[in-house]
Amino acid sequence: MLTTDIEQLIPRIIAAAVFLLIGFPIHEYAHARTALHYGDGTAKLFGRVTLDPRSHFDPAGGMILVISTLAAGLPIGWAKPTPVNPAMLRGGRRSHALVSLAGPASNFVMALVAALAIRAFVAFDVPASDMAVLVYQVVATFLVINVALFVFNLIPAPPLDGASVLVGLLPPPYAWRVGTFLDRYGGWLLMALIGLAILPGLLPQASGLPNPLGDLVNGLVGVLVGA
């Protein structure tokens, strides 16, 4: 559930703000730049090949990110989707898969940078001043947000990136069948996984439910920081 401890709220608020200003723009810029590289200038026409957060901000997705970050569940959220015209991409479905993968890949890179910073804190035994603790907590939360969105966006359910990645990498006959299946049932899979991920943070009674997304995120965070 939402914490009322100001010492826990402050680093989460700062990390969410940093992600809105840096994380989402990098994610969408990665989509736009990769699409442009493969010949689709649609994002450029809409002014999306930029790191300006104002070009990528989505009010609903940003609000959900802040709320879910302040809660004890899984941080999720989204920016304004980058427009891509698959018909303009050189390389067809494979290029579309790479364009879709570029966003989550950028989250993984940001998570890796944050994990390296945390390892540096530990390796250099940074004195535990109030500012050092705050910076450590902000970086740790930023790491969790990026890992969570890396995993979340790779769920093979439209409109998430994972659906385009999976369909784009499959042979044509299977791609059509899997794409049709995901269009029909992917939304239900997505809602179920999101429900299992956020309920423990909202209802303590739900803490015993299986949480595959949360378990995967926690495991990956542990691997990155060497825990």
C-alpha positions, -999 to +999 in steps of 0.1 A: +000+000+000+011+037-003+036+045+023+032+075+046+069+075+057+083+107+043+118+092+043+106+066+018+084+089-002+110+115-010+135+093-029+106+076-048+092+110-058+126+121-070+133+089-089+098+091-106+105+127-116+139+118-130+124+090-150+097+113-164+124+138-175+150+113-187+138+077-187+107+080-209+123+104-234+153+080-238+129+051-243+108+068-270+139+084-286+154+049-290+122+038-309+122+070-331+160+069-338+159+032-347+129+037-370+146+065-387+178+044-391+157+018-410+140+043-433+108+054-415+107+091-409+072+092-394+085+099-359+107+127-373+077+143-390+060+144-356+090+159-338+097+127-318+134+122-326+143+143-296+151+139-259+128+168-249+104+153-223+076+175-234+074+157-268+070+123-251+049+130-220+016+112-216-004+125-186-022+092-178+010+071-182+030+095-162+005+096-134+003+058-133+041+057-130+042+081-101+014+063-082+029+028-088+064+040-078+050+054-046+032+021-039+050-010-028+041-029-059+056-029-094+063+004-111+045+006-144+037+035-168+041+047-203+049+077-225+032+089-256+037+061-282+062+068-309+045+067-344+060+041-366+049+030-401+061-006-406+056-003-444+083+023-446+109+002-427+137-015-447+138-051-436+101-056-430+090-074-398+126-080-386+132-042-387+099-036-369+110-060-342+143-041-337+124-008-336+101-022-309+130-038-290+150-005-289+128+010-262+130-018-237+167-021-245+172+015-235+156+007-202+180-022-196+210+001-204+197+027-179+192+000-153+228-013-159+242+023-154+222+026-122+234-008-110+270+001-117+265+033-096+251+012-067+281-012-070+304+019-069+287+031-037+294-002-021+329-007-035+341+027-024+323+025+009+307+060+006+301+075+040+264+072+050+255+109+052+219+120+047+227+131+012+245+099+003+216+078+016+191+099-004+212+096-036+216+058-031+178+054-026+170+075-057+194+055-078+181+022-064+145+032-072+155+044-107+171+010-112+139-008-102+117+014-124+139+007-154+140-031-148+103-032-142+095-013-175+121-034-194+102-066-183+068-050-186+073-037-221+085-071-233+052-088-224+039-102-257+006-084-255-005-056-278+001-027-276+033-034-257+066-037-275+070-074-267+042-083-291+059-067-321+092-082-311+078-117-309+058-115-341+087-099-360+111-126-351+089-156-360+087-172-394+058-158-415+032-186-410+037-186-373+039-148-371+004-145-385-010-172-362+007-158-330-002-122-340-038-131-343-038-150-310-021-121-292-045-096-307-074-117-293-061-128-259-030-107-252-050-080-234-064-105-209-029-118-203-017-082-197-044-074-173-039-106-153-001-099-150-006-063-140-032-072-115-009-098-098+019-072-099+001-043-083-024-059-059+002-067-032+011-030-031-025-020-027-039-048-006-018-066+020-042-095+018-031-102-017+006-106-008+003-144-011-008-144-047+017-155-074+035-125-089+056-137-119+064-101-130+075-090-096+096-121-091+113-116-124+120-079-117+134-087-083+155-114-096+169-093-124+176-064-100+195-088-077+216-100-106+225-065-117+235-053-083+252-086-074+230-094-045 
